């Protein structure tokens, strides 16, 4: 059973940094995509970034490009989202999701971790 668990959220001031972690298990690591999504109060869920567990394949939403960096640790089957220069608009619940590349969809989701950017 595919499982993903997020950690690393918290409260940070504008301009600060946080690093989110996503621990994945229950599937063969290769040929998957791991994505970060977020949902702010009163807004729809949006894609933030995703990475292929194989070579290449990184995506960033325009709103975070240049500020967020996604990376993976194949040995630990983990994906990280380094978030720098955080803005109040980044406040949201952040979710990690996994999906097999052939499926074209993220079928397994974590419970989410709260990120609050406030002074």
Biopython code that builds the backbone (N, CA, C, O; Angstrom):
import numpy as np
from Bio.PDB.StructureBuilder import StructureBuilder

atoms = [
    (1, "UNK", "N", (0.845, -1.190, 0.000)),
    (1, "UNK", "CA", (0.000, 0.000, 0.000)),
    (1, "UNK", "C", (0.883, 1.244, 0.000)),
    (1, "UNK", "O", (1.760, 1.401, 0.850)),
    (2, "UNK", "N", (0.639, 2.116, -0.960)),
    (2, "UNK", "CA", (1.424, 3.335, -1.072)),
    (2, "UNK", "C", (1.077, 4.270, 0.080)),
    (2, "UNK", "O", (-0.094, 4.541, 0.343)),
    (3, "UNK", "N", (2.100, 4.752, 0.756)),
    (3, "UNK", "CA", (1.897, 5.719, 1.834)),
    (3, "UNK", "C", (2.876, 6.865, 1.695)),
    (3, "UNK", "O", (4.042, 6.657, 1.360)),
    (4, "UNK", "N", (2.407, 8.074, 1.950)),
    (4, "UNK", "CA", (3.269, 9.237, 1.998)),
    (4, "UNK", "C", (2.925, 10.015, 3.262)),
    (4, "UNK", "O", (1.752, 10.190, 3.594)),
    (5, "UNK", "N", (3.948, 10.476, 3.959)),
    (5, "UNK", "CA", (3.767, 11.194, 5.217)),
    (5, "UNK", "C", (4.601, 12.463, 5.176)),
    (5, "UNK", "O", (5.812, 12.424, 4.958)),
    (6, "UNK", "N", (3.927, 13.595, 5.390)),
    (6, "UNK", "CA", (4.619, 14.886, 5.372)),
    (6, "UNK", "C", (5.064, 15.269, 6.780)),
    (6, "UNK", "O", (4.489, 14.829, 7.775)),
    (7, "UNK", "N", (6.095, 16.094, 6.835)),
    (7, "UNK", "CA", (6.537, 16.687, 8.091)),
    (7, "UNK", "C", (7.296, 17.972, 7.777)),
    (7, "UNK", "O", (7.701, 18.210, 6.639)),
    (8, "UNK", "N", (7.479, 18.791, 8.806)),
    (8, "UNK", "CA", (8.317, 19.972, 8.653)),
    (8, "UNK", "C", (7.589, 21.300, 8.595)),
    (8, "UNK", "O", (8.230, 22.344, 8.468)),
    (9, "UNK", "N", (6.276, 21.290, 8.686)),
    (9, "UNK", "CA", (5.557, 22.560, 8.664)),
    (9, "UNK", "C", (5.767, 23.337, 9.947)),
    (9, "UNK", "O", (6.372, 22.842, 10.898)),
    (10, "UNK", "N", (5.259, 24.568, 9.963)),
    (10, "UNK", "CA", (5.388, 25.380, 11.153)),
    (10, "UNK", "C", (5.084, 26.832, 10.883)),
    (10, "UNK", "O", (4.544, 27.192, 9.837)),
    (11, "UNK", "N", (5.440, 27.659, 11.844)),
    (11, "UNK", "CA", (5.229, 29.103, 11.757)),
    (11, "UNK", "C", (6.563, 29.781, 11.468)),
    (11, "UNK", "O", (7.564, 29.516, 12.134)),
    (12, "UNK", "N", (6.565, 30.643, 10.485)),
    (12, "UNK", "CA", (7.792, 31.336, 10.114)),
    (12, "UNK", "C", (7.454, 32.762, 9.704)),
    (12, "UNK", "O", (6.358, 33.027, 9.211)),
    (13, "UNK", "N", (8.387, 33.672, 9.906)),
    (13, "UNK", "CA", (8.169, 35.062, 9.515)),
    (13, "UNK", "C", (8.386, 35.237, 8.016)),
    (13, "UNK", "O", (9.101, 34.448, 7.398)),
    (14, "UNK", "N", (7.781, 36.254, 7.431)),
    (14, "UNK", "CA", (8.031, 36.532, 6.011)),
    (14, "UNK", "C", (9.527, 36.687, 5.741)),
    (14, "UNK", "O", (10.255, 37.316, 6.508)),
    (15, "UNK", "N", (9.956, 36.101, 4.641)),
    (15, "UNK", "CA", (11.374, 36.103, 4.311)),
    (15, "UNK", "C", (12.127, 34.914, 4.866)),
    (15, "UNK", "O", (13.286, 34.694, 4.512)),
    (16, "UNK", "N", (11.489, 34.145, 5.729)),
    (16, "UNK", "CA", (12.138, 32.997, 6.340)),
    (16, "UNK", "C", (12.088, 31.756, 5.475)),
    (16, "UNK", "O", (11.637, 31.792, 4.330)),
    (17, "UNK", "N", (12.562, 30.649, 6.047)),
    (17, "UNK", "CA", (12.661, 29.388, 5.314)),
    (17, "UNK", "C", (12.083, 28.236, 6.126)),
    (17, "UNK", "O", (12.080, 28.257, 7.357)),
    (18, "UNK", "N", (11.601, 27.247, 5.415)),
    (18, "UNK", "CA", (11.177, 25.977, 6.000)),
    (18, "UNK", "C", (11.536, 24.871, 5.029)),
    (18, "UNK", "O", (11.638, 25.085, 3.821)),
    (19, "UNK", "N", (11.726, 23.686, 5.581)),
    (19, "UNK", "CA", (11.992, 22.522, 4.741)),
    (19, "UNK", "C", (10.968, 21.455, 5.060)),
    (19, "UNK", "O", (10.896, 20.965, 6.187)),
    (20, "UNK", "N", (10.179, 21.101, 4.067)),
    (20, "UNK", "CA", (9.195, 20.034, 4.221)),
    (20, "UNK", "C", (9.794, 18.712, 3.759)),
    (20, "UNK", "O", (10.593, 18.661, 2.824)),
    (21, "UNK", "N", (9.386, 17.645, 4.439)),
    (21, "UNK", "CA", (9.837, 16.304, 4.068)),
    (21, "UNK", "C", (8.635, 15.431, 3.765)),
    (21, "UNK", "O", (7.571, 15.568, 4.370)),
    (22, "UNK", "N", (8.830, 14.532, 2.816)),
    (22, "UNK", "CA", (7.790, 13.571, 2.456)),
    (22, "UNK", "C", (8.440, 12.192, 2.447)),
    (22, "UNK", "O", (9.315, 11.911, 1.629)),
    (23, "UNK", "N", (8.003, 11.342, 3.363)),
    (23, "UNK", "CA", (8.510, 9.971, 3.438)),
    (23, "UNK", "C", (7.535, 9.062, 2.709)),
    (23, "UNK", "O", (6.350, 9.015, 3.037)),
    (24, "UNK", "N", (8.044, 8.342, 1.720)),
    (24, "UNK", "CA", (7.199, 7.484, 0.897)),
    (24, "UNK", "C", (7.534, 6.014, 1.125)),
    (24, "UNK", "O", (8.696, 5.660, 1.326)),
    (25, "UNK", "N", (6.516, 5.162, 1.093)),
    (25, "UNK", "CA", (6.735, 3.738, 1.295)),
    (25, "UNK", "C", (5.632, 2.950, 0.608)),
    (25, "UNK", "O", (4.607, 3.500, 0.205)),
    (26, "UNK", "N", (5.870, 1.635, 0.483)),
    (26, "UNK", "CA", (4.835, 0.747, -0.034)),
    (26, "UNK", "C", (4.795, 0.605, -1.534)),
    (26, "UNK", "O", (3.845, 0.040, -2.075)),
    (27, "UNK", "N", (5.826, 1.113, -2.232)),
    (27, "UNK", "CA", (5.837, 0.951, -3.681)),
    (27, "UNK", "C", (7.280, 0.949, -4.183)),
    (27, "UNK", "O", (8.200, 1.383, -3.490)),
    (28, "UNK", "N", (7.449, 0.455, -5.393)),
    (28, "UNK", "CA", (8.764, 0.485, -6.015)),
    (28, "UNK", "C", (9.085, 1.922, -6.400)),
    (28, "UNK", "O", (8.322, 2.569, -7.118)),
    (29, "UNK", "N", (10.206, 2.407, -5.925)),
    (29, "UNK", "CA", (10.516, 3.831, -5.997)),
    (29, "UNK", "C", (10.575, 4.352, -7.429)),
    (29, "UNK", "O", (10.133, 5.471, -7.688)),
    (30, "UNK", "N", (11.097, 3.588, -8.339)),
    (30, "UNK", "CA", (11.271, 4.064, -9.709)),
    (30, "UNK", "C", (9.927, 4.241, -10.407)),
    (30, "UNK", "O", (8.954, 3.563, -10.077)),
    (31, "UNK", "N", (9.881, 5.156, -11.373)),
    (31, "UNK", "CA", (8.736, 5.375, -12.247)),
    (31, "UNK", "C", (7.539, 6.012, -11.548)),
    (31, "UNK", "O", (6.393, 5.819, -11.955)),
    (32, "UNK", "N", (7.814, 6.761, -10.511)),
    (32, "UNK", "CA", (6.774, 7.506, -9.829)),
    (32, "UNK", "C", (7.056, 9.005, -9.901)),
    (32, "UNK", "O", (8.183, 9.436, -10.147)),
    (33, "UNK", "N", (6.021, 9.764, -9.685)),
    (33, "UNK", "CA", (6.149, 11.194, -9.476)),
    (33, "UNK", "C", (5.690, 11.511, -8.062)),
    (33, "UNK", "O", (4.670, 10.999, -7.600)),
    (34, "UNK", "N", (6.441, 12.350, -7.386)),
    (34, "UNK", "CA", (6.071, 12.809, -6.052)),
    (34, "UNK", "C", (5.811, 14.308, -6.161)),
    (34, "UNK", "O", (6.660, 15.063, -6.634)),
    (35, "UNK", "N", (4.651, 14.720, -5.727)),
    (35, "UNK", "CA", (4.278, 16.118, -5.866)),
    (35, "UNK", "C", (3.950, 16.777, -4.542)),
    (35, "UNK", "O", (3.524, 16.128, -3.587)),
    (36, "UNK", "N", (4.161, 18.091, -4.510)),
    (36, "UNK", "CA", (3.727, 18.919, -3.383)),
    (36, "UNK", "C", (2.585, 19.802, -3.861)),
    (36, "UNK", "O", (2.668, 20.449, -4.905)),
    (37, "UNK", "N", (1.528, 19.813, -3.082)),
    (37, "UNK", "CA", (0.366, 20.639, -3.347)),
    (37, "UNK", "C", (0.072, 21.467, -2.100)),
    (37, "UNK", "O", (0.557, 21.155, -1.013)),
    (38, "UNK", "N", (-0.711, 22.503, -2.259)),
    (38, "UNK", "CA", (-1.093, 23.294, -1.090)),
    (38, "UNK", "C", (-2.523, 23.806, -1.251)),
    (38, "UNK", "O", (-3.026, 23.988, -2.359)),
    (39, "UNK", "N", (-3.152, 24.028, -0.103)),
    (39, "UNK", "CA", (-4.499, 24.576, -0.105)),
    (39, "UNK", "C", (-4.615, 25.597, 1.011)),
    (39, "UNK", "O", (-4.468, 25.278, 2.191)),
    (40, "UNK", "N", (-4.879, 26.824, 0.612)),
    (40, "UNK", "CA", (-5.078, 27.904, 1.567)),
    (40, "UNK", "C", (-6.566, 28.011, 1.888)),
    (40, "UNK", "O", (-7.398, 27.578, 1.091)),
    (41, "UNK", "N", (-6.913, 28.577, 3.035)),
    (41, "UNK", "CA", (-8.325, 28.716, 3.408)),
    (41, "UNK", "C", (-9.109, 29.457, 2.332)),
    (41, "UNK", "O", (-8.715, 30.535, 1.887)),
    (42, "UNK", "N", (-10.230, 28.859, 1.922)),
    (42, "UNK", "CA", (-11.084, 29.500, 0.944)),
    (42, "UNK", "C", (-10.596, 29.430, -0.486)),
    (42, "UNK", "O", (-11.196, 30.022, -1.383)),
    (43, "UNK", "N", (-9.497, 28.698, -0.706)),
    (43, "UNK", "CA", (-8.951, 28.595, -2.062)),
    (43, "UNK", "C", (-8.887, 27.139, -2.497)),
    (43, "UNK", "O", (-8.924, 26.223, -1.675)),
    (44, "UNK", "N", (-8.788, 26.948, -3.808)),
    (44, "UNK", "CA", (-8.665, 25.599, -4.335)),
    (44, "UNK", "C", (-7.243, 25.092, -4.124)),
    (44, "UNK", "O", (-6.299, 25.871, -3.992)),
    (45, "UNK", "N", (-7.115, 23.767, -4.095)),
    (45, "UNK", "CA", (-5.794, 23.167, -3.999)),
    (45, "UNK", "C", (-5.015, 23.458, -5.274)),
    (45, "UNK", "O", (-5.565, 23.409, -6.375)),
    (46, "UNK", "N", (-3.727, 23.762, -5.116)),
    (46, "UNK", "CA", (-2.902, 24.040, -6.279)),
    (46, "UNK", "C", (-1.607, 23.245, -6.221)),
    (46, "UNK", "O", (-1.087, 22.948, -5.145)),
    (47, "UNK", "N", (-1.104, 22.912, -7.380)),
    (47, "UNK", "CA", (0.178, 22.223, -7.454)),
    (47, "UNK", "C", (1.311, 23.190, -7.209)),
    (47, "UNK", "O", (1.301, 24.306, -7.730)),
    (48, "UNK", "N", (2.288, 22.778, -6.422)),
    (48, "UNK", "CA", (3.433, 23.612, -6.086)),
    (48, "UNK", "C", (4.680, 23.148, -6.832)),
    (48, "UNK", "O", (5.360, 23.939, -7.485)),
    (49, "UNK", "N", (4.961, 21.873, -6.726)),
    (49, "UNK", "CA", (6.159, 21.332, -7.350)),
    (49, "UNK", "C", (6.036, 19.825, -7.416)),
    (49, "UNK", "O", (5.319, 19.221, -6.619)),
    (50, "UNK", "N", (6.731, 19.213, -8.362)),
    (50, "UNK", "CA", (6.785, 17.755, -8.387)),
    (50, "UNK", "C", (8.089, 17.308, -9.014)),
    (50, "UNK", "O", (8.750, 18.052, -9.738)),
    (51, "UNK", "N", (8.437, 16.062, -8.711)),
    (51, "UNK", "CA", (9.706, 15.512, -9.173)),
    (51, "UNK", "C", (9.510, 14.047, -9.508)),
    (51, "UNK", "O", (8.766, 13.337, -8.832)),
    (52, "UNK", "N", (10.179, 13.607, -10.549)),
    (52, "UNK", "CA", (10.164, 12.196, -10.892)),
    (52, "UNK", "C", (11.147, 11.443, -10.001)),
    (52, "UNK", "O", (12.199, 11.972, -9.644)),
    (53, "UNK", "N", (10.804, 10.224, -9.648)),
    (53, "UNK", "CA", (11.728, 9.424, -8.847)),
    (53, "UNK", "C", (12.849, 8.847, -9.706)),
    (53, "UNK", "O", (13.826, 8.305, -9.189)),
    (54, "UNK", "N", (12.699, 8.968, -11.007)),
    (54, "UNK", "CA", (13.752, 8.583, -11.937)),
    (54, "UNK", "C", (14.503, 9.842, -12.354)),
    (54, "UNK", "O", (14.378, 10.871, -11.690)),
    (55, "UNK", "N", (15.260, 9.792, -13.404)),
    (55, "UNK", "CA", (16.038, 10.950, -13.833)),
    (55, "UNK", "C", (15.139, 12.059, -14.353)),
    (55, "UNK", "O", (14.089, 11.790, -14.937)),
    (56, "UNK", "N", (15.545, 13.297, -14.143)),
    (56, "UNK", "CA", (14.862, 14.435, -14.714)),
    (56, "UNK", "C", (13.494, 14.677, -14.126)),
    (56, "UNK", "O", (13.172, 14.164, -13.055)),
    (57, "UNK", "N", (12.692, 15.450, -14.815)),
    (57, "UNK", "CA", (11.306, 15.653, -14.463)),
    (57, "UNK", "C", (11.069, 16.441, -13.202)),
    (57, "UNK", "O", (10.676, 15.882, -12.178)),
    (58, "UNK", "N", (11.309, 17.754, -13.266)),
    (58, "UNK", "CA", (11.005, 18.648, -12.149)),
    (58, "UNK", "C", (10.105, 19.761, -12.658)),
    (58, "UNK", "O", (10.301, 20.306, -13.744)),
    (59, "UNK", "N", (9.110, 20.081, -11.834)),
    (59, "UNK", "CA", (8.154, 21.137, -12.170)),
    (59, "UNK", "C", (7.994, 22.069, -10.984)),
    (59, "UNK", "O", (7.974, 21.633, -9.833)),
    (60, "UNK", "N", (7.879, 23.357, -11.277)),
    (60, "UNK", "CA", (7.549, 24.350, -10.253)),
    (60, "UNK", "C", (6.412, 25.223, -10.751)),
    (60, "UNK", "O", (6.368, 25.597, -11.923)),
    (61, "UNK", "N", (5.500, 25.543, -9.854)),
    (61, "UNK", "CA", (4.493, 26.546, -10.179)),
    (61, "UNK", "C", (5.177, 27.903, -10.308)),
    (61, "UNK", "O", (6.190, 28.160, -9.659)),
    (62, "UNK", "N", (4.627, 28.750, -11.132)),
    (62, "UNK", "CA", (5.230, 30.064, -11.361)),
    (62, "UNK", "C", (5.347, 30.862, -10.060)),
    (62, "UNK", "O", (6.283, 31.642, -9.886)),
    (63, "UNK", "N", (4.404, 30.663, -9.162)),
    (63, "UNK", "CA", (4.370, 31.449, -7.930)),
    (63, "UNK", "C", (5.508, 31.112, -6.968)),
    (63, "UNK", "O", (5.805, 31.891, -6.062)),
    (64, "UNK", "N", (6.146, 29.954, -7.161)),
    (64, "UNK", "CA", (7.208, 29.545, -6.232)),
    (64, "UNK", "C", (8.561, 29.390, -6.916)),
    (64, "UNK", "O", (9.570, 29.180, -6.242)),
    (65, "UNK", "N", (8.598, 29.488, -8.223)),
    (65, "UNK", "CA", (9.839, 29.277, -8.953)),
    (65, "UNK", "C", (10.879, 30.294, -8.510)),
    (65, "UNK", "O", (10.600, 31.490, -8.426)),
    (66, "UNK", "N", (12.078, 29.805, -8.228)),
    (66, "UNK", "CA", (13.142, 30.678, -7.753)),
    (66, "UNK", "C", (13.195, 30.802, -6.247)),
    (66, "UNK", "O", (14.187, 31.286, -5.702)),
    (67, "UNK", "N", (12.143, 30.373, -5.562)),
    (67, "UNK", "CA", (12.111, 30.442, -4.096)),
    (67, "UNK", "C", (12.081, 29.052, -3.462)),
    (67, "UNK", "O", (12.645, 28.845, -2.388)),
    (68, "UNK", "N", (11.430, 28.112, -4.117)),
    (68, "UNK", "CA", (11.310, 26.747, -3.608)),
    (68, "UNK", "C", (12.213, 25.815, -4.417)),
    (68, "UNK", "O", (12.426, 26.018, -5.613)),
    (69, "UNK", "N", (12.736, 24.793, -3.744)),
    (69, "UNK", "CA", (13.565, 23.796, -4.410)),
    (69, "UNK", "C", (13.130, 22.410, -3.981)),
    (69, "UNK", "O", (13.090, 22.107, -2.789)),
    (70, "UNK", "N", (12.807, 21.575, -4.940)),
    (70, "UNK", "CA", (12.425, 20.196, -4.645)),
    (70, "UNK", "C", (13.615, 19.292, -4.881)),
    (70, "UNK", "O", (14.402, 19.511, -5.801)),
    (71, "UNK", "N", (13.743, 18.274, -4.045)),
    (71, "UNK", "CA", (14.837, 17.325, -4.207)),
    (71, "UNK", "C", (14.390, 15.972, -3.681)),
    (71, "UNK", "O", (13.354, 15.854, -3.026)),
    (72, "UNK", "N", (15.180, 14.961, -3.977)),
    (72, "UNK", "CA", (14.819, 13.613, -3.517)),
    (72, "UNK", "C", (16.053, 12.892, -3.002)),
    (72, "UNK", "O", (17.186, 13.190, -3.380)),
    (73, "UNK", "N", (15.789, 11.932, -2.125)),
    (73, "UNK", "CA", (16.825, 11.023, -1.624)),
    (73, "UNK", "C", (16.349, 9.624, -1.967)),
    (73, "UNK", "O", (15.503, 9.061, -1.272)),
    (74, "UNK", "N", (16.889, 9.069, -3.031)),
    (74, "UNK", "CA", (16.430, 7.760, -3.497)),
    (74, "UNK", "C", (16.665, 6.669, -2.464)),
    (74, "UNK", "O", (15.833, 5.774, -2.316)),
    (75, "UNK", "N", (17.768, 6.724, -1.755)),
    (75, "UNK", "CA", (18.090, 5.693, -0.778)),
    (75, "UNK", "C", (17.078, 5.671, 0.365)),
    (75, "UNK", "O", (16.737, 4.611, 0.889)),
    (76, "UNK", "N", (16.607, 6.852, 0.740)),
    (76, "UNK", "CA", (15.656, 6.937, 1.856)),
    (76, "UNK", "C", (14.217, 7.034, 1.373)),
    (76, "UNK", "O", (13.298, 7.120, 2.188)),
    (77, "UNK", "N", (14.009, 7.020, 0.071)),
    (77, "UNK", "CA", (12.676, 7.201, -0.557)),
    (77, "UNK", "C", (11.953, 8.383, 0.066)),
    (77, "UNK", "O", (10.831, 8.272, 0.560)),
    (78, "UNK", "N", (12.631, 9.510, 0.026)),
    (78, "UNK", "CA", (12.074, 10.744, 0.564)),
    (78, "UNK", "C", (12.205, 11.867, -0.459)),
    (78, "UNK", "O", (13.108, 11.875, -1.296)),
    (79, "UNK", "N", (11.291, 12.797, -0.365)),
    (79, "UNK", "CA", (11.319, 14.000, -1.193)),
    (79, "UNK", "C", (11.224, 15.201, -0.262)),
    (79, "UNK", "O", (10.497, 15.183, 0.731)),
    (80, "UNK", "N", (11.970, 16.239, -0.603)),
    (80, "UNK", "CA", (12.032, 17.426, 0.239)),
    (80, "UNK", "C", (11.592, 18.658, -0.560)),
    (80, "UNK", "O", (11.754, 18.729, -1.779)),
    (81, "UNK", "N", (11.041, 19.604, 0.158)),
    (81, "UNK", "CA", (10.710, 20.889, -0.461)),
    (81, "UNK", "C", (11.335, 21.978, 0.404)),
    (81, "UNK", "O", (10.851, 22.278, 1.495)),
    (82, "UNK", "N", (12.404, 22.555, -0.094)),
    (82, "UNK", "CA", (13.061, 23.666, 0.590)),
    (82, "UNK", "C", (12.361, 24.950, 0.169)),
    (82, "UNK", "O", (12.317, 25.285, -1.015)),
    (83, "UNK", "N", (11.821, 25.655, 1.136)),
    (83, "UNK", "CA", (11.054, 26.861, 0.853)),
    (83, "UNK", "C", (11.785, 28.061, 1.446)),
    (83, "UNK", "O", (11.903, 28.186, 2.665)),
    (84, "UNK", "N", (12.265, 28.925, 0.592)),
    (84, "UNK", "CA", (12.984, 30.130, 1.006)),
    (84, "UNK", "C", (12.192, 31.374, 0.616)),
    (84, "UNK", "O", (11.260, 31.313, -0.186)),
    (85, "UNK", "N", (12.579, 32.488, 1.196)),
    (85, "UNK", "CA", (11.915, 33.776, 0.910)),
    (85, "UNK", "C", (10.399, 33.638, 1.000)),
    (85, "UNK", "O", (9.663, 34.077, 0.116)),
    (86, "UNK", "N", (9.957, 33.024, 2.077)),
    (86, "UNK", "CA", (8.529, 32.760, 2.222)),
    (86, "UNK", "C", (7.730, 34.054, 2.339)),
    (86, "UNK", "O", (8.176, 35.043, 2.921)),
    (87, "UNK", "N", (6.546, 34.006, 1.768)),
    (87, "UNK", "CA", (5.630, 35.143, 1.763)),
    (87, "UNK", "C", (4.342, 34.755, 2.467)),
    (87, "UNK", "O", (4.029, 33.571, 2.592)),
    (88, "UNK", "N", (3.601, 35.744, 2.922)),
    (88, "UNK", "CA", (2.348, 35.439, 3.614)),
    (88, "UNK", "C", (1.403, 34.644, 2.723)),
    (88, "UNK", "O", (0.597, 33.847, 3.203)),
    (89, "UNK", "N", (1.516, 34.874, 1.418)),
    (89, "UNK", "CA", (0.660, 34.145, 0.466)),
    (89, "UNK", "C", (1.006, 32.651, 0.386)),
    (89, "UNK", "O", (0.251, 31.875, -0.199)),
    (90, "UNK", "N", (2.125, 32.251, 0.961)),
    (90, "UNK", "CA", (2.491, 30.837, 0.974)),
    (90, "UNK", "C", (1.810, 30.077, 2.102)),
    (90, "UNK", "O", (1.928, 28.854, 2.183)),
    (91, "UNK", "N", (1.106, 30.779, 2.965)),
    (91, "UNK", "CA", (0.398, 30.129, 4.064)),
    (91, "UNK", "C", (-0.655, 29.176, 3.528)),
    (91, "UNK", "O", (-1.528, 29.570, 2.755)),
    (92, "UNK", "N", (-0.566, 27.914, 3.947)),
    (92, "UNK", "CA", (-1.483, 26.893, 3.447)),
    (92, "UNK", "C", (-1.176, 25.579, 4.142)),
    (92, "UNK", "O", (-0.172, 25.448, 4.842)),
    (93, "UNK", "N", (-2.054, 24.609, 3.939)),
    (93, "UNK", "CA", (-1.729, 23.227, 4.282)),
    (93, "UNK", "C", (-1.040, 22.624, 3.063)),
    (93, "UNK", "O", (-1.559, 22.678, 1.948)),
    (94, "UNK", "N", (0.124, 22.056, 3.292)),
    (94, "UNK", "CA", (0.907, 21.473, 2.214)),
    (94, "UNK", "C", (0.762, 19.959, 2.248)),
    (94, "UNK", "O", (0.901, 19.331, 3.297)),
    (95, "UNK", "N", (0.482, 19.386, 1.090)),
    (95, "UNK", "CA", (0.275, 17.956, 0.958)),
    (95, "UNK", "C", (1.328, 17.352, 0.039)),
    (95, "UNK", "O", (1.747, 17.963, -0.944)),
    (96, "UNK", "N", (1.736, 16.160, 0.377)),
    (96, "UNK", "CA", (2.597, 15.357, -0.486)),
    (96, "UNK", "C", (1.724, 14.288, -1.141)),
    (96, "UNK", "O", (0.816, 13.751, -0.507)),
    (97, "UNK", "N", (1.995, 13.984, -2.388)),
    (97, "UNK", "CA", (1.218, 12.977, -3.100)),
    (97, "UNK", "C", (2.133, 12.178, -4.020)),
    (97, "UNK", "O", (3.141, 12.686, -4.510)),
    (98, "UNK", "N", (1.769, 10.935, -4.244)),
    (98, "UNK", "CA", (2.557, 10.046, -5.112)),
    (98, "UNK", "C", (1.665, 9.467, -6.198)),
    (98, "UNK", "O", (0.488, 9.191, -5.967)),
    (99, "UNK", "N", (2.230, 9.285, -7.377)),
    (99, "UNK", "CA", (1.486, 8.691, -8.464)),
    (99, "UNK", "C", (2.409, 7.988, -9.435)),
    (99, "UNK", "O", (3.485, 8.500, -9.743)),
    (100, "UNK", "N", (2.012, 6.829, -9.922)),
    (100, "UNK", "CA", (2.816, 6.137, -10.925)),
    (100, "UNK", "C", (2.779, 6.935, -12.225)),
    (100, "UNK", "O", (1.731, 7.452, -12.610)),
    (101, "UNK", "N", (3.905, 7.032, -12.888)),
    (101, "UNK", "CA", (3.983, 7.845, -14.091)),
    (101, "UNK", "C", (2.998, 7.380, -15.161)),
    (101, "UNK", "O", (2.483, 8.203, -15.918)),
    (102, "UNK", "N", (2.730, 6.087, -15.239)),
    (102, "UNK", "CA", (1.804, 5.572, -16.248)),
    (102, "UNK", "C", (0.353, 5.938, -15.956)),
    (102, "UNK", "O", (-0.473, 5.965, -16.869)),
    (103, "UNK", "N", (0.038, 6.218, -14.707)),
    (103, "UNK", "CA", (-1.350, 6.505, -14.343)),
    (103, "UNK", "C", (-1.743, 7.931, -14.687)),
    (103, "UNK", "O", (-2.921, 8.212, -14.909)),
    (104, "UNK", "N", (-0.774, 8.832, -14.735)),
    (104, "UNK", "CA", (-1.081, 10.223, -15.022)),
    (104, "UNK", "C", (-1.801, 10.944, -13.906)),
    (104, "UNK", "O", (-2.342, 12.029, -14.121)),
    (105, "UNK", "N", (-1.819, 10.374, -12.735)),
    (105, "UNK", "CA", (-2.533, 11.002, -11.628)),
    (105, "UNK", "C", (-1.828, 10.695, -10.314)),
    (105, "UNK", "O", (-1.114, 9.700, -10.191)),
    (106, "UNK", "N", (-2.043, 11.571, -9.336)),
    (106, "UNK", "CA", (-1.508, 11.346, -7.994)),
    (106, "UNK", "C", (-2.583, 10.615, -7.191)),
    (106, "UNK", "O", (-3.597, 11.205, -6.819)),
    (107, "UNK", "N", (-2.356, 9.330, -6.927)),
    (107, "UNK", "CA", (-3.384, 8.519, -6.298)),
    (107, "UNK", "C", (-3.260, 8.375, -4.800)),
    (107, "UNK", "O", (-4.210, 7.948, -4.144)),
    (108, "UNK", "N", (-2.104, 8.721, -4.237)),
    (108, "UNK", "CA", (-1.893, 8.532, -2.798)),
    (108, "UNK", "C", (-1.475, 9.869, -2.189)),
    (108, "UNK", "O", (-0.551, 10.531, -2.661)),
    (109, "UNK", "N", (-2.185, 10.241, -1.128)),
    (109, "UNK", "CA", (-1.989, 11.560, -0.516)),
    (109, "UNK", "C", (-1.694, 11.438, 0.965)),
    (109, "UNK", "O", (-2.188, 10.540, 1.647)),
    (110, "UNK", "N", (-0.879, 12.360, 1.447)),
    (110, "UNK", "CA", (-0.638, 12.441, 2.874)),
    (110, "UNK", "C", (-1.707, 13.268, 3.562)),
    (110, "UNK", "O", (-2.646, 13.758, 2.934)),
    (111, "UNK", "N", (-1.541, 13.410, 4.872)),
    (111, "UNK", "CA", (-2.532, 14.130, 5.680)),
    (111, "UNK", "C", (-2.327, 15.636, 5.648)),
    (111, "UNK", "O", (-3.229, 16.393, 6.005)),
    (112, "UNK", "N", (-1.173, 16.068, 5.231)),
    (112, "UNK", "CA", (-0.915, 17.498, 5.141)),
    (112, "UNK", "C", (-0.160, 18.027, 6.345)),
    (112, "UNK", "O", (-0.226, 17.468, 7.440)),
    (113, "UNK", "N", (0.560, 19.123, 6.118)),
    (113, "UNK", "CA", (1.272, 19.804, 7.187)),
    (113, "UNK", "C", (1.059, 21.309, 7.019)),
    (113, "UNK", "O", (1.149, 21.842, 5.913)),
    (114, "UNK", "N", (0.777, 21.977, 8.126)),
    (114, "UNK", "CA", (0.433, 23.400, 8.067)),
    (114, "UNK", "C", (1.700, 24.251, 7.983)),
    (114, "UNK", "O", (2.646, 24.065, 8.749)),
    (115, "UNK", "N", (1.694, 25.175, 7.049)),
    (115, "UNK", "CA", (2.746, 26.190, 6.932)),
    (115, "UNK", "C", (2.077, 27.543, 7.103)),
    (115, "UNK", "O", (1.165, 27.895, 6.354)),
    (116, "UNK", "N", (2.534, 28.296, 8.090)),
    (116, "UNK", "CA", (1.992, 29.626, 8.344)),
    (116, "UNK", "C", (3.113, 30.643, 8.270)),
    (116, "UNK", "O", (4.105, 30.546, 8.992)),
    (117, "UNK", "N", (2.949, 31.617, 7.395)),
    (117, "UNK", "CA", (3.940, 32.676, 7.238)),
    (117, "UNK", "C", (3.300, 33.959, 7.754)),
    (117, "UNK", "O", (2.369, 34.492, 7.151)),
    (118, "UNK", "N", (3.810, 34.437, 8.867)),
    (118, "UNK", "CA", (3.198, 35.598, 9.512)),
    (118, "UNK", "C", (4.220, 36.300, 10.380)),
    (118, "UNK", "O", (5.116, 35.679, 10.951)),
    (119, "UNK", "N", (4.062, 37.614, 10.464)),
    (119, "UNK", "CA", (4.934, 38.388, 11.345)),
    (119, "UNK", "C", (4.275, 38.570, 12.704)),
    (119, "UNK", "O", (4.854, 39.199, 13.591)),
]
sb = StructureBuilder()
sb.init_structure("model")
sb.init_model(0)
sb.init_chain("A")
sb.init_seg("    ")
for serial, (resi, resn, name, xyz) in enumerate(atoms, 1):
    if name == "N":
        sb.init_residue(resn, " ", resi, " ")
    sb.init_atom(name, np.array(xyz, "f"), 0.0, 1.0, " ", f" {name:<3s}", serial, name[0])
structure = sb.get_structure()
